[in-house]
Amino acid sequence: MIFCLNPECQNPYNADISKFCQSCGAQLTPLLENRYRVVELLGRGGFSRTYLGEDTRRLNTKCVIKHFFPSAATKINPQLLEKSVSLFYEEAKRLLQLEDHPQIPNLFAYFEADKQLYLVQQLIEGRTLLKELQEEGCFNQSLLVKDLLDITQILQFIHSIPVIHRDLKPENIIRRHKDGKLVLIDFGISKQLTGTMDTKFGITTGTPGYAPQEQMLYGDSSTSSDLYALGATSLHLLTGTHPFYLYNPRDNCWLWREQLQVKGISINDKLANIIDKLLADLPTRYKFADELIDDLNSLVLPQKSEFIPQIFSLTPLNPVSQIKLKQFEFEVVTIDGLGKEINRYSDTCEYFSEDLGNQLFLEMVYISGGEFVMGSPSTEKDRDTYESPQHKVTLAPFFLGKYPISQAQWRAVANLPEINCPLNPDPAKFKGDNRPVESVSWQDAVEFCARLSRKTGKKYCLPSEAQWEYSCRSGTTTPFHFGETITADLANYDGTYNYATGPKGRNRWETTPIGSFSLANGFGLYDMHGNVWEWCADPWHTNYRDAPTDGNVWEKGGNNNYRVFRGGSWHSLPLVCRSAYRYRYPPVYRYNSIGFRVAVV
């Protein structure tokens, strides 16, 4: 059977020997890209079709083929059509960055054929939350909170890329059969081909009832609009009523509480307040997934961590007297706000080399103690409240890795005897002995340090947040140790975006070998901005109030469900690569953008 891909065809099924559709006469395409076979229609929208497909180069493995075609308004406007196609490819590349998340379908391919656009994605075996609602009835509070937390953690990840879903609703969330996990599907990429194009955002549509007004009217999609849609989704699951019918536009108010009363459903005040804040107008709505996760966690009983690091006695080293140090020379560059070089100089610093065997060494740079101001000033562009208040920190000397841990170094230590948990010797997506290791969790990094400490007798650990920022700044107070901006010639990040008045550049879409830019900061450290995020030891705090001033790990009052990482990565926007920027993930998370470097204290 050959399926006709003409969107207007009324009877698309044809015999295998057919060259033209027996219904509409269109020329048939047996295999898209000479690889993907359309098997049957799964669903349709105004400007899209979703098919069950087979990948003929992977033993006819089942996949999902999404077919997008321009609206009539788009077809007759060449500029709009060109912009639509450009945005399609731009967002498809963004989706590729999500493929290692276990709760997002992998994107296998994206291409244009016969002036129409296609995505090929992983098939998820499961049941949508809409189907679950229809078959089993309204969700109870316990299940709703659990699912909201699960979805919000997925949103936290995609927003950090950054990708906006744009079309969150129960039919776009699948509960996977094999493990019961929720999977987020159908990102709003097709919205670029429908309706009228807004000059800034390119999208003016959404699903009525789920999308907020700023998205429906102006195409303004943001992290906050995804969270609004999550709130509307929670109403649908909680009441069984589509959110479109739970809002009174005349009085500008929601009627979901009245609906709960009619159905005899009750929820606690905390959950009700969370839903209200999700559905609020922009000034008071949740802006980031982090805030929502904190509030949802307050509704969930804390669970004891299964990971208990083994503590063993080590004698702390005096960095100067007990280690024989060598020197190396490095080069430092400073740029202005336009990204032009204004200063270049050479310097030297002290370090020692840890022998990992087989002529493999780990270079640890001596970081002299001192005082610095941690956090960002209120005048710094794109700063976040997480970086406040600024405060002085005084640190004792320590050592920090010259580079992030490489894959060869990781493998050498991962093959040492286990202490607390097993380690995958080859976890990285982007293979290469001299590339940074990635796809490692905070717990993996702690285990690495424990094994290395036992082998060497030194106290290896992850740096504290204060140690990391002090080391990154290396005496500077600008957003980057390079200066007021950053360029893709100096670091590996998504250079298609710029910071402040800096230039745009390229996105490499992968990690680069450690130290490949050949430029260090003032302490002789490489790759502090971009390439891979770097885990720090600290649990998460939402700001620096009551932060320690001695540079130690800040344990008191921290949220141990999350650990901090710093520096940005190969797919990060430049604003998150700033010296002061901080973010968090659960200590068990592994992504192809997260690695680490080690400290010795």
Order of alpha helices (4+ residues) and beta strands (2+ residues): beta-beta-beta-beta-beta-alpha-alpha-beta-beta-beta-alpha-alpha-beta-beta-alpha-alpha-beta-beta-alpha-alpha-alpha-beta-beta-beta-beta-beta-beta-alpha-alpha-beta-alpha-beta-beta-beta-beta-beta
